[in-house]
Amino acid sequence: MPAQAQQAGIRIALVDGVTGEPAANVEVRVENSAIGFSRQVRSDAQGFVRIEGLTTAGSYVITAQASGGYEASLPTSIDLRANYTGSVTLRLSRAGSDTIVVTGARSVTGLNTVNAEVSASLGRDELVALPIEGRDVLGALVRLPNVVPSTGFFPEAPSISINGANGLDTNYLLDGLDNNENFLGGIKFPVPLGFTREVTVLANSYSVEYGRTANGVVNYTSPSGSNDLTGEVYALVRPGRPLDASSPFPRRDLSGNPVGESFERYQAGFALGGPIARDRTFFYANLEYTRDRNEQLVDAPALGVTESVTGNNEFVLGSLRIDHRLTDEWTLGLRASHGRVTIERPGGGLGGGNVTFPSAGSDQDRISTLAAATITHSGDAWSYDGAVQYSRFRWNYGEPVDGAGPQVTIRDPSGLTVGVVGHPGFVFNDLEETWQTTHRFGRELGSHRLTFGVDAIHSDFDLLGGGNPDGNFTVDLTEQQLASLRGSGAGLGLTAQQVLALNPAVANYTVELRPASFGTSQSQVAIYVEDEWQLSPQVTATLGLRWDYDSLTGKGGGSSDTDNLAPRTSLNWRPDARSVVRLGAGLFYGKLSYAVISDALQRNTTAPGFLGQLRQLQALGRIPAGTDLADITFAGNLTVSPACTTVAACPSPQQVQDLRESATINEARILSPTGYDSPYSVQLSAGYQFQATDSLTLSADVIYARSHNLVRLRDLNAPARFTPNLANLTPANIAMLQALPDNAARFAAAEALGLVRSQAAADATRPVAQVPGGARQITVSETEGEAEYKALILQAVKVRGADPYAFRLAYTLSSLKNDTDDINFRAENNDFSTEWGPSANDRRHVISAVGYLYPVEGLTISLAGLFQSGQPVNLVPDARIFGTQDLNGDGASFGENFVGNSDRYPGESRNSARLGWSATVDLGLDYALPVAGGALELRADVFNLFNTNNESGFANAATTSNQVQFGGGAPFVQRNAGPPRQFQFGASYKF
């Protein structure tokens, strides 16, 4: 990831309009009236003009002056994006000729005549015209090639996937600086529409200035002020039902959490930009507020409660940018953003059957702060840009509504859960503080443009996590005790203390033994050098080398991964002024997610029994003999279950601390005995762009990426392999098993047939037996996973120009196969050789079609369609046949709560089935009326215009998707769907 603040550049190619030869020694004027910028330069012997160190503010107007035997050109304009050198080609007419032809490159349609970067962008005008739910820019990126809605591994996971990969592996930048939530991954400050001038997705073959991902980059460019005072005030509403179509499946709010049909959204905000001192100092400020309303049902008739509760989500996003031109060559910048996102969980749920009371409710807070100072120099021979950024991210995932205290799960005499009151039952409160500094120098040396840069990030993490230190009770109430609670009049206000005061029988009692925060730090350093070599007026070769270091690779028993040298090269050939051929190849190193280390700390233990197990694994060669166990173990969180019959007989949390040494653990996780390797990919690309007209660009790209060192989980104490006896999986036996009265009977019969193995039988084959203080599963994150991505991308992009229409069409034919989808991915039978298959986000065909129509002055009609072939389906066993889903008896892993990973139906390979195609068409209508020197805009958007029931192709979580189905020819069970038809209305005043 480079970090050049708001620096950008322009490369202008001047060619003879008749011969196509370079036009040397032609004077070119580059002006930006918005900021008072003006510079005159002359083209070199190869017909090029290059200016670096420019701000992204305003638009740059380029004009070739009458000189060198050529007539003056018509002016052409270009908007710049952060961290990129834009390309403009001017075809000049000789003095005395009749016509001047000008080809100007635009940020989304112009030719890339500099390098082999495979990327696509959405500019401000496109973003404003697109139908975008809730002004969510990230969700709009699915309109670009190589980007699809993502199946994530927790509700708040990124809603997009680049190249079919895990969305947590994407590198998010704001003006070229880090904007990543570095605990798990994803975006830190959710950049809203009002603070986005342009957003770009880099998919393959990008410069050595970008890194810290083996996959894709999302780079936002923020808006800036100018000499003109401009602004916007807006209001937006999602009224919900009855306008929205009904659906039996939950929708998602902007945070990724499920909401029901009562959902409503209200938004308002303003933006203001202008001069502080004309031609010198400018500001841009943006503030946006969003409030969601959602009703949920607490359905607990056994306690006398069947009532709705209301939850409200709030988003407050504010940003300020200041630019100051110190001199004609030096520019200073300041940018600050603060976001506060609060998600209320008021209790209850969507539909009947949820018995969580408001006292067990919680809030999720995501609080982000970014503050950056930048400096850039734009000289005739050299350029420089530097930046310092401080960022802070607080993620409190389950802040109790009623504060600390016990949680109580209430069961009736039949054993059915009839209520949950008190604490949410867990703690997750993460704090991340990050400093970043970047410096880049550029120097012109004849036909060479040399760039040298350094980029360093240091993050400190602190996590308070684990179970409930005040205890979680599961209690069995008598009919008399239930009647007492019903008659108490507490209703929705029922608390844990009222239940515990009855001294009921206790079925289970758990206590967190270490309610302490802990963490470590992560340092990332990158040094890079690049030579952009102009071999001829038509051919540019770019040769780069980047070195990456990630201190997390040295955690555990190994040494740091310090040999991450990444050579990259590209060739850009311009056979004529309207076409470009690009070739790229290189290595791209990524970073480790801090969660890999955090999970190994949190789920670790130093109990003597566990250390004894590790020594046995060392003796067996499963842990290297020279490993110091102190390097791979840690006294992490631990929840114990002391035995007690009634609440009064249960020991207090203070009285159970001595159980740490004797408690048995289902799964403990250690730090890697051999350290970690940084993930990396080998990327190849070939592309062709053709500027068919001044407003229409056609392109074709072929890309290939082979990724290595991806993170996955391995059980060092795994049981022996178990393979079901397929000969006994006959229709007659299946019918017999299904006819048995309960799962216990089914399991016994299936075990006799060799179709399942009990946990006891599996444990008997583990290398190391479970002991007091020890663990059944001893897992470790290893960096051994691989993936392979292949794609063909065809695009046609037409900007409006002088026509009353514009469009963007993209078709992607792709394949992504891997043997791990996530850091919590575990192989069936601990054997990854059988896991190679399509990724969760793999598609074969994706068609994105966006059209804009301008029939009359002020009216814009936008139509956006997304058509995708189905995502893979993992076929799993049905407990109604086998009595369990754990066929091999190896037990559930902590990570399966997120990835939905399970044993597969006997005889099936991973992700062996497919869902059907999805099709979504969105409509946007925008009408602007001139009012008081500005424009009053009225807006209406309709999402999923044809109310298609999509089983695939929408952003959701793996554990709630339709991508897990029962095998053996079982009927398809729809668990989720893409959003039904929904409406959004807005009004704004812009000046």
N, C-alpha and C positions, 0 to 999 in steps of 0.2 A: 504494500500500500504506500503510494507516495504521499506526500503531504505538502503540496505547494500552495497551500492556502487558496487565494482566489486567482493565482497566476494562470494566464493562458497565453497563447501565441497565435500568430497568423503567418502562413507561408503563401506568398502570392507568386504565381507562375505567369509570366508574360510571353505569349507566343505570337508569331506572325500569322495573321488570319488566313493567308493564302498558302504559305509553305509549311506552316506548323513548326518552323524553326524558332529557337529562343530569341526573344527580343531583348537585347542587351542595352544597358545604359539608358533606360527609359525612366523618367522621373515619375514617381508614384506618390500620391498624397493619401494619407490615412487619417481620417478625422472621426471624432466621436463628440458631437456637439453636446451630448447629454452630460459630459464631464469636462468639457473644454479642452479635449485632447486634440492635438494636430501634429503630424510629423510628415516630412518629405524625405524620401529615400530614393536611391537609384538601383535599378536591377543590375545584378552582376553579369559576368560573361555567359552564364548559363540561363539567364533570363529570370532569376529568382530575386525576390525580396523577402526577408525574414525579420520579423519583430517579435521578441519574446518579452516576458515580464509585464504583460498587459493585465489590467483588471477586467473582470467579467461584466462590469457595469456598462449599461447602454449598448448601442449598436455601432459598429465600425463601418464607415463608408469609405470605399476604396475607389480611387479614380486615377487612371493613367493619364498623365499630362501629355500634351502635344510635344514630342521630342523624339530625336533619333530617327526621323523619317516617318513617324507614325502620327496619326491624328489622335486627339484626346478620346478616351473611352467614356461611355456612359457610366455613371456611378453604380456600384453594386455594394450591397451591405451584407454583413455577417454578424451574427451573435455568437459570442464565445462561451464555452463551458470550462469549468475548472479542470486543470490538469490535462489540457489538450491543445494541440496546435491545429487550428482550422486551416482548410485549404481553399484557395480561390484561384481560378484560372481565367485570365483575361485574354481574349483573342482580339488582337489589334489590327485595325485597317491601316494600310499605308497612306501616307499623305496624298490627297487628291482622289481617293476612292470614294464610292458612293455610300457604303454601308459600314457600320461598326457593329460587330457582333460581340456581345459580352456574355460570358458564362460565369455566373457567380455561385459559389458553393454555399449552401445553407446547412445549418447544423443537423437537419434530419434528411436532407435530400442530396446534399453535395457529395462529390467524390472525395474519398480519402486518398490523397496522393502522397501521403507521408510514410505510412507504415502498413502493417498487415492486420491491424486491430479489427476483430470481429465484434462490432458493437451496434447499438441502436439507441435512439434517444426520443424522449417526448419533451417538446418545448412548451413554454407557457401557453401559447395560443391553443395548441392541441389539448393540453391538460384541461384548460378552461372549457373547451368545447365538448370534451368527452363526457358521457354519463358516468360519473364517479360517485359511488356511495359514500356519503359522509366526508367528502373531500379527502379521502384516503389515497394518497399518491401511490403508496406501495401496491395496493390492489390494482391500480391502473396499469402496472407494468406487464400484466398478462397480455396486453395488446402488442407487445414486442416479441420478436422471434427469440427462441431459446428460453422463454419464460412461461411457466404454467402455474396454475393454482396448486398449492402444495398440500400433501398429506403430511402433517407434522406429528410430533411425538409428545406434545402437551398443548393445551388449548391456546396458549399465548405464543406458540412457535410462529415463525414467519409464515405469512400467507402465500409466499411464492417460492418456486424452485427454479434454479437456473441449471440448464443442461440435465434436468432430471435428478439432480443431487439433493441431499439433505439441505433444507433452507438454512440450517444453523451454520453451514460452512461458507455462506456468502459473506463477503467483506463489505460493510456499509460505511460510506464516507459522506461527509458534508463539507463541501468546498475542499475536497482532498484530504481532510483530516478525519481521524478515527471517530466513528459514531457507532461502535459496537458495544452491546451488552456482553461483556467478556466472560461472564460466568458460564452461560450456556451457549450464547450466540443469539443473533438477531439484532434488531435496531435498538439503540439506546434512547435517543430523542426522536420520537415519531414525527418526522418533518411534515408539516401540513401543507396543503396546497398554497396557502397564502405566503409561505416562505420558500417556495420552490420556483425558480426561474426555469430550470431544466433538470431532468433526471436521465441518467445514462446507464445502461446495462452493458458491461464488458463481459463477453462470453468466452473469448479465446484469443490467443496470440497478442496480448497487450504488452505494453512496454515494461522494461525492468523497473520503472518507477512505481508500478503496481505490484503488490504481493500480499503476503499473509493469508492467502487462500490458494488452494489447489483447484478452485472452481471459478466462480464468477464474482464480479464487483458491481455494486450499485453506488453510483456517485451522484449526489445531489449538488446542484449549483444554486446558491441562494441569490435572491434579488438584491439590488442595491439602489440607492437614491441617485438622482440626477439633478440637473439644473431646473427641471420642471417639477412643481409640486404635484404629486399624484397620490391617489388614495382610493380606498374601497371600504364600504360598510355593507355587511351582508347578513342575511338571516336565512336559515335552512331548516326544513322540518320533514320528518318521516312520520306521517300521521298514523300509519299502521292500519289495522282493521277499522271499518269494514272495506276500505279501499283495497288493501292488500288481499291477495288470494289466500285462501285457507290452506294449511298443510298439517298433516299429522306429525311432522318431524320438526325438531327445533331448528331455529335459525342461529346465526352467529352475530354477536355485536362486533364492534371494531377491535375489541381486545381478543377475539377468538372464542369467547365463552358463549354457551348456549342460551338463547332467549326464546320466549314463547310468542303466541299470537297477540298478546297484550302489548308487545314492544312498541315504544314510541321514541323518537329522537328529536331533540331541539338543538340547533346550533346558531351561534352568532359570533361575529368578530369584525375586526377592522384592520386595515393596513394603511400606512402613511409613509411616503418617501419624498425626499426633496433635498434642497441645498441648505447647508448651514452657512457656508460661504461659497458663492458661485465660483464654478470652475476649480474649486479646491477641496471643499469638505462636504460630504453628503451623508445622509442617514436613511435608513429604512427600518420601520418597526412593524411588527405583526403580532396580533393577539387573537386567539381563537378559543372559544368555549363551547363544549358539547355536554349535553345532559341526556342520558338515556333513562327511560322508565320501563320497568318490567315487573309484571305481577307473577307471583308463584304461589302454589297451593300447599299449605300444611295440612296433610290428610291423615289425621290421627284420631279417628272416632273413638277408639278405646280410651282415650284421655279426654274426650268431650270436645275435640277441636277439629273442625273442618273449615278453615278460613284462609283467605288470601293475604299475602304479605307483599309489600312493594319494595323493590330495590331500585336504587338510582346510581348510575355510573356517571362519573364526571371526568372530563378531559379539560385541562387548562394548559395551553401551549403558547408561550410567548417568546419572541425573538427580536433582537436588535442588531443591526449591522451599521458600522460607520466606516467610511472610506475617506482618506485624506491624501491628496497629492502634495507631498512635501516639496518636490521640485518636478520638473518635466520628466525626470528619470526615476525618482523615488516615490513610492506609495506606501502609506501605512494603513492598516486595517484593524478593526476590532469587531468581534462577533460574539454574541452571547445568546444562549437559548436555555429556557427552563420549562420543563414539562412535569405536570402532576396528573397522573391517571389513577383514579380510584374506582375499583370494581366492588360493588356491594353484593354480598351473599346473605340475603335477609332470612334464610331458612326456606323450607319448602322446596318445591321443584316444579318441573313442567309436567302437568298432568297429575293424576292421582297416585297414591301409594308412597309419596315422600313424607317422612315423619320427622324431619329435622325442624326443631323449634327455633324461633328467633334468637334465643339465648345461646344457641350453638352456632349462630351465624358469624360471619367474619368479613373483613374488608381486605382486598388486595390493593396495595399501594405500589406504584411504579413512579419514582421521582427521579428525574434526570436533569442534570445541569451541565452545560458546555460553555466554556469561555476561552476564546482564542485571540491572540494578538499576532499580526502578520506584518511582514515588510517585504517589498519587492523592488527590484532595480531593473530597469529596461534601458540598456545601453546599446551603442552601435555594434560593439564587438562582444560584450559579455553581459550576462544577466544573472540575477541572484534572487532567490526568494527564501524566506525563513519563517518559521512559525513556532509559537509555544501555545499549547492548549492544556487546560485543566478540565477534567470532567469528573462528575460524581454521579453514582447511580445507587439508589436505595430500592430494594425489592423486598417488601414485606408481603409474603404470599398469603398469610393467614392471620391477620391482626384480629384478635378476639373482640367481638362487639361488647361483651360484658367483662373484659379483662381476664386476668388469670383465674384459674380454678379448675376443678375436675370436670371431665366429661362423663355423662351417664347415658348409656344405651339401655332403654327399657324394653324388656320382653314380657309378653303375657304368659299365662300358664301353659299355652301350647308351644312356647318357644319362639313365637313370631315377634319380630321387632315392631313395637308400636309407638316409639318416641325416642328422640335423641335430644338431650338438653345439655347446657353448660358450654364448655370450651370446644373449639373446633377439633381438638384432639391431636394437633401437631404444631410444630414451630418451624418456620422457614423465614429468616430475616437476614438478607444478604446486603452487605455494603461493599461497594467497589469505588476506589478513588484512583484516578489515572492521570499521569502527566505524559505529555508527548512534546517532543521538539523535532523539527525537521529543517534541513538546510539543503538547498540545491543550487549548483553553480552551472552556468552554461557559457560556452565560449565558441565563437566562430573562428575557424582556421581554414580559410580557403573553401574547399568543397566539403569540409568536415564541420559538423556541429557536435561538439563534445559536451556531455552532461555528466556531472558527478554529484552524487547526493548521499546523505545520511539521514536516517529516520529512526528515532528511538522512542519506545513506549515503556513506561513502568506502571504497573497496576498493583495495588494492595487490596486484598480481599479479606473480609471478615464475615463469617456465617454463624448465626445462632440458629441451630436446626435440631431436628430429632423429634421424639415423641413429646408427650405432655408431662412436664415435671410434677404436676399436681395430681396425676393419675387419671386413667381412663377406666371406668367401671362398666361392665355389662351385668345387669341385675335382672333377676326373675321376680316379678311382682305377683302376689296373689290377687284373686278377684276383689277381695276386700280392700287391698291397698290401691288397686286401680280405681275402685269406686271412691275411695277417699280423695284421690287426686282429682277425679272428675268433679266431685262436689266441693272442691276447695275454692272454685271460682277463679283459679289462676289463669285458665285459658291459654292464650298465646304467651303469657308471661311466665309460664312454668319454668322453674330453675332447677339446677342440679341439687342445690341444698335442700329444696323441698322434697325431692325424691330420696336423697340419702338419709334425711331425717326419719324416714320410715324404717330404717335398718333392714332393707330387703336382703334376700339371699343373693350371693355373688356368684356368677358363672365364670367371670374372668376379670382380672385386675392387672393393669400394666402401668409401669412407672418409668419415666425417663431418668436415668441415673446421672447423666452429665448435661445439665441445662447450661452449658457454657458456650461462648462463641470462640471460634478458632479459624485460622486460615493461614495463607502464605502469600507470597508475591509472585508476580510474573514480569519478567523483563524481556522485551523484544527489540532487537537491533537489526537494522538493514543498512547495507552499504552497496551502492550500485554505481556503475559507470556505463555510458552508452555513447556510441559514435554513430551519428546519422550522416552517412557518406553519400554525397551526390555524385554517383558514378558518371552520369551524363544528364542532360536536361530531361530525359525520359525515365531514368532509372535511379531509384534511391535504395540503398542498402542500409539497414540498421543492425548494428552489432552491439549487444549488451551483455553485461555480466552482473549478477546480483548475488549477494551473500546474506542469508537470513540466520538469525539466532533466536531461539526461544528457550528461556531458562527452565520452563516446565519440563523439557525433555531430560533434564538432569535430576529430577526428583526420583526418589526410590534408590535402588541399589546400583544403578549404572551411572555413566558419565553423560554429560550434555552432548547433544547432536550438534557438532560444530562444522561439519563438512558440507553444509547446504549451499553449494555453489550452483547457481542457476544461469547457464548461458541461454541467451535468446537471440534469434536472428529473424529478420524479415526482409523481403524484397518487394519493392513497389515499382511496377513498370507501367508507364503511361504511354501507350502506343500512339494516342492522339489526344486532343484536348477534351474529348468527351468519354473516354473509357480508361479504366485502370485494371490491371491484373495484380493480385497480391498473393504472396506466399509467406507463411510464417511457421516457425518451429521453435520450441524452447522447453525449459523446465520451469515449473511453477510450484513453489513451496508454500504450504499452509502452516497455520499455528494450531496448537492444541487448545481445546476447550478447557477452561479452568475446572469445569465440573468433573473432568476425568480425575484430577488430583483431589478435588473436594470430596467426591464420593469415596475415594480410597482412604481419606482421612476420617470422614464421618462414619463409615461403616466398618471401621477397623477396631482392633482391641489388642491389648498387651497382656491379657490374662495368661497365667502360666500354662493352662491347658492348651490354649491356642498356640503359644510359642512351642510347646511340645509337638503339636501337629506339624508346624512348619519345619521343625528339625527332622521329623520323619520324612517329609517331602524332600528335604535336602538330601537325605540319605538315599532316597530313591532317584535322585537326579532331576526331579521336577522343579526344584529351585537350585540355581548354581551353588556349588559347594562353598565358594568363597564369600557368599552374601552375608553381610552383617544384618541380622534380623531386626536390629534397632533402626535400620535405614528404611525398612519396608512396613513397619508396624507403627501404630499410633493409638492412644487412648481416646477413641472417638465416642460418638453417641452410642448408647446402649439402652434398650427398653427391656425390662425384666417383668416377669409375671409371678409375683409371690402368691402362694396359695392362701385362701381365706374363704370361709363359708358365708359370713355376713359382713356387711359394711363395718360394723363395730369391731369385728375381729380382724379387719385388714390392717396391716402395719402402715404407718405413715410413710410418705416419701423419704423422710429423714432416716427411718429405721431400716430401709432396704438397701442402703449403699453397699453393704458388704456382699451383696449378691453378684456384683460385677465379676468376681473371680470364678464363680461357679455356674453362672447362667449359661445355657446352651443357646447357640445362634443358628438359625437356618442358613444364613449366608453372611460371611464376613468377606471384606474386600481388602486386599493389600496393595501397596504401591509396587510398581513393577521392579522385580529383582534385577532386571537388565536395563532399566531406564526406558525411555521412549524415543521413537524416531519421528521427526516431523513428517506429516503427510505431504506427498508431492504428486504432480501429474506431468506426464509428457504430452505436450499439445502440438498438433499439426493443423494447418489450415491452408486452404487455397480458395481464392475468391475472385470474382469479376464484377465490376460495376460499369454501368453504361448510362450516361446522361442522355436519354432519348430526346428530351426537349429541355428547355430551361426550367421546367417545373416537374418533369417526370424522370425518376431514376429507377433503373432496373438493376437487380443484383442477384448473384448466385454464390453461395459459399458452401464448401465442404469442410467439416471440422472433425477431428479425431482427438480423443483424450484418453490416456491410460493412467489411472490413478493407483498409487501405492501407499502403504503405511497408514491405511485408514484404521480407525479405532474400532475395536470390538471386544467382547468379553469372553474369557476362557476360564473354565473351572479346573483348577489344578488338582482338585480332589474328586474328579468326575467318576461316576460308576462305569462299569464295563458297558460296552455297546449292547443295545437291545434292539432287535428287529422283529416286529410282529410276524407271526406265522400266517402269511397270506393265503396258504392253502386252506386254512380254516375260516377265512373271511368269505364264507359262502352266503348266498341269499337266505338259505334255510337257517343258518346260524345267526345271521343278523335278525331275522324275524323272531327267532327264539329269544335272543337277548333283549329285543325291544318289548317282548311280552312279559318279561319278569317284573315283579311289583315295585322294585326300587333300585337305586344305583348300587347299593351294597351287594344285592343279589347279582346284578349285571356284572359288577367287577369280579366277583368270585367266579362266575361262569366264564367270563372273558379270560381271566387268568388261567383257568384250566385249559382253555383252547390255545394258550400261548399268544394271545393278542395283546395282553397288558402285563406289566410287571409291577409288583407292589413296591412302595417306598422302602420297606424293610429289606426286601430282596435286593433292591438297587443299592442300599446302604451297605449291605454285606459285601459288595464288590468294590467299594471305594478303596483307594490305596491306603487311606488313613481313617481309622474309626473315630466316630464322634465321642468326645469326652467332656466332662464338666468344664466350663470356661472355653470350650472349643466351638467349632462350627461344622455343619454338615457340608455346605458348599464353601470353597475357598476360591474366590474369583479374583481375577486381575485383568486390567485393561491392557490389551496388547495392540501394537501398531503393526498389524500384519495383513489388514484387509486390502482388497483390490476392487477396482471398478473399470469399466470400459464404456466410453460414450462415442457414438458415431452419429453424424447428422448431415443432412442436406437441407439448406435453407434457401428458398426462393422468395424474393421480395419485389414489389412494385410500389413505389411511394410517389404520390403526386401532391405537391403543395398547390395552394389555391391560385397563386399568380393572378392573371387577369380573368380567370374562369370562375363561374359560379359554383364550383365544386372542387373537392379534394378527396383523396383516399389514401389508405395504407392497406396493402394486401401482403400477407406472409403465409407461406406454407412450409412446415417443417416435417421432414421424414427422419425419425431418429430411433435410437435404441440405447438404453443404458442397462448394463448388467453389472452385478456386484455380488460380493459375498458378505456384506454388512451394510445395513441402512442407517445405523445410529450407534452412538457410543455405548448404548445398553443392549445391543444386538448380541444374542447368544445362539450358538449353533445347536441344532438337534443332535443329541448324542455327543456333543462337544466336538463335532467333526465338521470343520468348515469346508472340506473338499466336496461336500454334498450340498452346499448352500448357494453355489453360483447360479444366478437366475436374474430375472428382471427386477429392477428396483421398485419400491413402492410408488415412485413418481414417474415411472417409465410410461411413455406414450409412443405409439408408432406414427400417428398422424395428428398434426395440429394445424388448424386453419384459423387465422385471425384476419377478419375483414372489418375495416372501419371506413365509413364514408361520411363526408360532410357536404351539405348542400346549403347554398345561400340564395334562395329563390328571390327574395326582395331585400331591400335595404333594412338592416337591423335584425333579420331573422336568420338563425342558424339551426339547421336540422342535422343531428348526428345519429348515425345508426352503427352500432358496434356488435359484431357477431363473433363468437368463439365456438369452434366446432372441434371436438377432440375424440379420438378413439379411446376405448376404455382402458382403465388402469388394471394392473394385475390383481389377482385374488389368491390369497393363501387358503388352501383347503385344510381344515382342521378336524379332529375327531369329535364326535357327538357323544356326550356322556349318556344320552338316552340309548346308546348302543353299547358302549364300553364301560359305563359306570364312572368314567373319569375322562378328562382331557389329557392327563399326564400319563401317556401310555408307557413311557420307559421308567417312570418312578423316580426321576432325578429331582423332582420338586420344582416349585416356582422360584424364579429369580426376582430380585427387587426391580430390575429393569423391565420386566414383563408388564408392569403397571403402565408403562409408557408406550412401548413398541407393539404391544398386542401380540408378541411372539409366543408361539405354542408348538407343541408337537404337531406334526402334520398327519393327515389321514393316511393310513397305511398304503404305501405304494405311490404316493403323490410326491412330486418334487416341489421346491419352494416357488410360490407365486405362479403356479402352473395353469391357472384359469384367468379369464378376462371378463371385465364388466362391459356393458354395451357403450356405444357412443354417447357423448353428451353434446347438447346444443343449447346455447344461450344467446339471445339477441336482446340488446339494450337500446333504448331510444331516448334521445335528449332533444328538447326544444328550448331555444333561448331567443328572446326578443328584447332588443335594446331600443329605448326611446330617448331622444335627446332631451335633457332636462337641466336647466340652470348651469350651462357650461360643461355638463358631464353627461352621463347616460344612466338611466334607470333600466336595469335588466330584470326581466321576469323569466324564471326558469322552471321547467318541469322535466323530470326524468322518470322513465319506466324501466325497471330492471326485470329481466326474464319476461319480455313482452308477451311471448306466447305461452307462458306458464308451463314450461316443460318440466316434467319430473325427471331430474338428472340424478342418476345413481352414482355418477363418477364425475371427475373433472371439476370439483369445487374444493375450496380450502376447508379442511377439517382435521380432526385428530385421528390417529391410527386406530385407537381403541374404540372409536365410535363410528368408524367408516363401514362401508359395505365391502371392504377388501378382505375381510375375514368371513369365510362361509364354511358350513359343514360339507365335508366330502362325501364320497360314496353315492353320488347322484341325488343327494338331499335337495329338496326345493330351495330356491333362492329366498333368503330372508332380507328384506330391506330394513336397515337400521337407521338410515339417514338419507338426506336428499339435499340437493342444492337449493338455494333460496327460491321460493315461489315468486310469482309476479308481485312486485313491490313498487310503491310510488314515493317520489321525493319532490318537494316543491321549494323554490327559493326565490329571493328577491335581493337585489344589491344595487347600490349606487356607486358608480365609479367616476372619478374625475382625474 
